[in-house]
Amino acid sequence: MFATPAFAQTAGAAPGGSDMFLQFLPLVALAVLFYFLMIRPQQQRMKQHQQMITSLKRGDQVVLNDGVIGKVVRVEDKEVGVEIATGVTVKVVKSMIGEVRVRGEPAAANGAKN
């Protein structure tokens, strides 16, 4: 009366390569999607920022990451002199420059005007 009938189960297929591939396919798809939506655009932004910093020259108007706007008066290896007000020059690490607004005229090497 309380006994349940026992049904024989059919033997499942042995775990094969195609079944395992189908299980990992969503994970692979997520990894590819993650790369194209997050990692690759960030790498491109970093490359553009690095190119902007290396092409920095005297006379460029820049915006620092904290929002201060100034004019580049001196360019060194890792630092830049930025004039933020008349007679007020601050030293800024190059990587803290967020944007170059106006490109200055190329300065002559010896400081002479044309």
Rosetta constraint file for C-alpha pairs under 8 A:
AtomPair CA 15 CA 19 HARMONIC 6.58 0.50
AtomPair CA 15 CA 20 HARMONIC 7.14 0.50
AtomPair CA 16 CA 20 HARMONIC 6.38 0.50
AtomPair CA 17 CA 21 HARMONIC 6.08 0.50
AtomPair CA 18 CA 22 HARMONIC 6.23 0.50
AtomPair CA 19 CA 23 HARMONIC 6.47 0.50
AtomPair CA 20 CA 24 HARMONIC 6.57 0.50
AtomPair CA 21 CA 25 HARMONIC 5.99 0.50
AtomPair CA 22 CA 26 HARMONIC 7.75 0.50
AtomPair CA 24 CA 28 HARMONIC 6.30 0.50
AtomPair CA 25 CA 29 HARMONIC 6.12 0.50
AtomPair CA 26 CA 30 HARMONIC 6.15 0.50
AtomPair CA 27 CA 31 HARMONIC 6.23 0.50
AtomPair CA 28 CA 32 HARMONIC 6.28 0.50
AtomPair CA 29 CA 33 HARMONIC 6.12 0.50
AtomPair CA 30 CA 34 HARMONIC 5.95 0.50
AtomPair CA 31 CA 35 HARMONIC 6.21 0.50
AtomPair CA 32 CA 36 HARMONIC 6.36 0.50
AtomPair CA 33 CA 37 HARMONIC 6.02 0.50
AtomPair CA 34 CA 38 HARMONIC 5.68 0.50
AtomPair CA 34 CA 39 HARMONIC 6.98 0.50
AtomPair CA 35 CA 39 HARMONIC 4.87 0.50
AtomPair CA 35 CA 40 HARMONIC 5.98 0.50
AtomPair CA 36 CA 40 HARMONIC 5.48 0.50
AtomPair CA 36 CA 41 HARMONIC 7.25 0.50
AtomPair CA 37 CA 41 HARMONIC 6.83 0.50
AtomPair CA 38 CA 42 HARMONIC 6.40 0.50
AtomPair CA 39 CA 43 HARMONIC 6.30 0.50
AtomPair CA 40 CA 44 HARMONIC 6.31 0.50
AtomPair CA 41 CA 45 HARMONIC 6.22 0.50
AtomPair CA 42 CA 46 HARMONIC 6.20 0.50
AtomPair CA 43 CA 47 HARMONIC 6.20 0.50
AtomPair CA 44 CA 48 HARMONIC 6.24 0.50
AtomPair CA 45 CA 49 HARMONIC 6.15 0.50
AtomPair CA 46 CA 50 HARMONIC 6.11 0.50
AtomPair CA 47 CA 51 HARMONIC 6.18 0.50
AtomPair CA 48 CA 52 HARMONIC 6.13 0.50
AtomPair CA 49 CA 53 HARMONIC 6.21 0.50
AtomPair CA 49 CA 98 HARMONIC 7.95 0.50
AtomPair CA 50 CA 54 HARMONIC 6.23 0.50
AtomPair CA 51 CA 55 HARMONIC 6.25 0.50
AtomPair CA 52 CA 56 HARMONIC 6.38 0.50
AtomPair CA 52 CA 100 HARMONIC 7.59 0.50
AtomPair CA 53 CA 94 HARMONIC 6.56 0.50
AtomPair CA 53 CA 95 HARMONIC 7.26 0.50
AtomPair CA 53 CA 97 HARMONIC 7.61 0.50
AtomPair CA 56 CA 60 HARMONIC 7.06 0.50
AtomPair CA 56 CA 75 HARMONIC 7.56 0.50
AtomPair CA 57 CA 72 HARMONIC 7.00 0.50
AtomPair CA 57 CA 74 HARMONIC 7.84 0.50
AtomPair CA 57 CA 75 HARMONIC 6.47 0.50
AtomPair CA 57 CA 104 HARMONIC 7.55 0.50
AtomPair CA 57 CA 106 HARMONIC 7.55 0.50
AtomPair CA 58 CA 71 HARMONIC 7.88 0.50
AtomPair CA 58 CA 72 HARMONIC 5.13 0.50
AtomPair CA 58 CA 73 HARMONIC 5.22 0.50
AtomPair CA 58 CA 74 HARMONIC 6.03 0.50
AtomPair CA 58 CA 75 HARMONIC 6.73 0.50
AtomPair CA 58 CA 104 HARMONIC 6.82 0.50
AtomPair CA 58 CA 106 HARMONIC 7.44 0.50
AtomPair CA 58 CA 107 HARMONIC 6.84 0.50
AtomPair CA 59 CA 71 HARMONIC 5.95 0.50
AtomPair CA 59 CA 72 HARMONIC 5.25 0.50
AtomPair CA 59 CA 73 HARMONIC 6.23 0.50
AtomPair CA 59 CA 103 HARMONIC 7.03 0.50
AtomPair CA 59 CA 104 HARMONIC 4.35 0.50
AtomPair CA 59 CA 105 HARMONIC 6.63 0.50
AtomPair CA 59 CA 106 HARMONIC 7.77 0.50
AtomPair CA 59 CA 107 HARMONIC 7.84 0.50
AtomPair CA 60 CA 71 HARMONIC 5.70 0.50
AtomPair CA 60 CA 72 HARMONIC 5.42 0.50
AtomPair CA 60 CA 100 HARMONIC 6.79 0.50
AtomPair CA 60 CA 101 HARMONIC 7.47 0.50
AtomPair CA 60 CA 102 HARMONIC 5.75 0.50
AtomPair CA 60 CA 103 HARMONIC 4.66 0.50
AtomPair CA 60 CA 104 HARMONIC 4.45 0.50
AtomPair CA 60 CA 105 HARMONIC 7.98 0.50
AtomPair CA 61 CA 69 HARMONIC 7.18 0.50
AtomPair CA 61 CA 70 HARMONIC 5.70 0.50
AtomPair CA 61 CA 71 HARMONIC 4.43 0.50
AtomPair CA 61 CA 72 HARMONIC 6.37 0.50
AtomPair CA 61 CA 100 HARMONIC 5.96 0.50
AtomPair CA 61 CA 101 HARMONIC 5.48 0.50
AtomPair CA 61 CA 102 HARMONIC 5.04 0.50
AtomPair CA 61 CA 103 HARMONIC 6.51 0.50
AtomPair CA 61 CA 104 HARMONIC 7.13 0.50
AtomPair CA 62 CA 69 HARMONIC 5.77 0.50
AtomPair CA 62 CA 70 HARMONIC 5.55 0.50
AtomPair CA 62 CA 71 HARMONIC 6.08 0.50
AtomPair CA 62 CA 72 HARMONIC 7.15 0.50
AtomPair CA 62 CA 97 HARMONIC 6.86 0.50
AtomPair CA 62 CA 98 HARMONIC 7.53 0.50
AtomPair CA 62 CA 99 HARMONIC 5.72 0.50
AtomPair CA 62 CA 100 HARMONIC 4.40 0.50
AtomPair CA 62 CA 101 HARMONIC 5.56 0.50
AtomPair CA 62 CA 102 HARMONIC 7.29 0.50
AtomPair CA 63 CA 67 HARMONIC 5.95 0.50
AtomPair CA 63 CA 68 HARMONIC 5.70 0.50
AtomPair CA 63 CA 69 HARMONIC 4.53 0.50
AtomPair CA 63 CA 70 HARMONIC 6.56 0.50
AtomPair CA 63 CA 97 HARMONIC 6.19 0.50
AtomPair CA 63 CA 98 HARMONIC 5.73 0.50
AtomPair CA 63 CA 99 HARMONIC 5.17 0.50
AtomPair CA 63 CA 100 HARMONIC 6.32 0.50
AtomPair CA 63 CA 101 HARMONIC 7.06 0.50
AtomPair CA 64 CA 68 HARMONIC 5.29 0.50
AtomPair CA 64 CA 69 HARMONIC 6.39 0.50
AtomPair CA 64 CA 96 HARMONIC 5.95 0.50
AtomPair CA 64 CA 97 HARMONIC 4.44 0.50
AtomPair CA 64 CA 98 HARMONIC 5.11 0.50
AtomPair CA 64 CA 99 HARMONIC 6.92 0.50
AtomPair CA 65 CA 96 HARMONIC 5.63 0.50
AtomPair CA 65 CA 97 HARMONIC 5.83 0.50
AtomPair CA 65 CA 98 HARMONIC 4.97 0.50
AtomPair CA 68 CA 84 HARMONIC 7.36 0.50
AtomPair CA 69 CA 84 HARMONIC 6.42 0.50
AtomPair CA 70 CA 82 HARMONIC 5.69 0.50
AtomPair CA 70 CA 83 HARMONIC 5.33 0.50
AtomPair CA 70 CA 84 HARMONIC 4.42 0.50
AtomPair CA 70 CA 85 HARMONIC 7.44 0.50
AtomPair CA 71 CA 82 HARMONIC 5.33 0.50
AtomPair CA 71 CA 83 HARMONIC 5.15 0.50
AtomPair CA 71 CA 84 HARMONIC 6.67 0.50
AtomPair CA 72 CA 80 HARMONIC 6.88 0.50
AtomPair CA 72 CA 81 HARMONIC 5.87 0.50
AtomPair CA 72 CA 82 HARMONIC 4.52 0.50
AtomPair CA 72 CA 83 HARMONIC 6.31 0.50
AtomPair CA 73 CA 80 HARMONIC 7.68 0.50
AtomPair CA 73 CA 81 HARMONIC 5.47 0.50
AtomPair CA 73 CA 82 HARMONIC 5.72 0.50
AtomPair CA 73 CA 83 HARMONIC 6.46 0.50
AtomPair CA 74 CA 80 HARMONIC 5.66 0.50
AtomPair CA 74 CA 81 HARMONIC 4.66 0.50
AtomPair CA 74 CA 82 HARMONIC 7.13 0.50
AtomPair CA 75 CA 79 HARMONIC 6.60 0.50
AtomPair CA 75 CA 80 HARMONIC 4.66 0.50
AtomPair CA 75 CA 81 HARMONIC 6.34 0.50
AtomPair CA 76 CA 80 HARMONIC 5.78 0.50
AtomPair CA 78 CA 93 HARMONIC 6.06 0.50
AtomPair CA 78 CA 94 HARMONIC 5.74 0.50
AtomPair CA 79 CA 91 HARMONIC 6.44 0.50
AtomPair CA 79 CA 92 HARMONIC 5.48 0.50
AtomPair CA 79 CA 93 HARMONIC 4.44 0.50
AtomPair CA 79 CA 94 HARMONIC 5.17 0.50
AtomPair CA 80 CA 91 HARMONIC 5.66 0.50
AtomPair CA 80 CA 92 HARMONIC 5.21 0.50
AtomPair CA 80 CA 93 HARMONIC 6.27 0.50
AtomPair CA 80 CA 94 HARMONIC 6.02 0.50
AtomPair CA 81 CA 89 HARMONIC 6.23 0.50
AtomPair CA 81 CA 90 HARMONIC 5.62 0.50
AtomPair CA 81 CA 91 HARMONIC 4.62 0.50
AtomPair CA 81 CA 92 HARMONIC 6.25 0.50
AtomPair CA 82 CA 89 HARMONIC 5.39 0.50
AtomPair CA 82 CA 90 HARMONIC 5.37 0.50
AtomPair CA 82 CA 91 HARMONIC 6.32 0.50
AtomPair CA 82 CA 92 HARMONIC 6.93 0.50
AtomPair CA 83 CA 87 HARMONIC 7.15 0.50
AtomPair CA 83 CA 88 HARMONIC 5.61 0.50
AtomPair CA 83 CA 89 HARMONIC 4.19 0.50
AtomPair CA 83 CA 90 HARMONIC 6.38 0.50
AtomPair CA 84 CA 88 HARMONIC 5.94 0.50
AtomPair CA 84 CA 89 HARMONIC 6.16 0.50
AtomPair CA 84 CA 90 HARMONIC 7.30 0.50
AtomPair CA 85 CA 89 HARMONIC 7.34 0.50
AtomPair CA 92 CA 96 HARMONIC 6.96 0.50
AtomPair CA 92 CA 97 HARMONIC 7.95 0.50
AtomPair CA 93 CA 97 HARMONIC 7.59 0.50
AtomPair CA 107 CA 111 HARMONIC 6.76 0.50
AtomPair CA 108 CA 112 HARMONIC 6.05 0.50
AtomPair CA 108 CA 113 HARMONIC 6.88 0.50
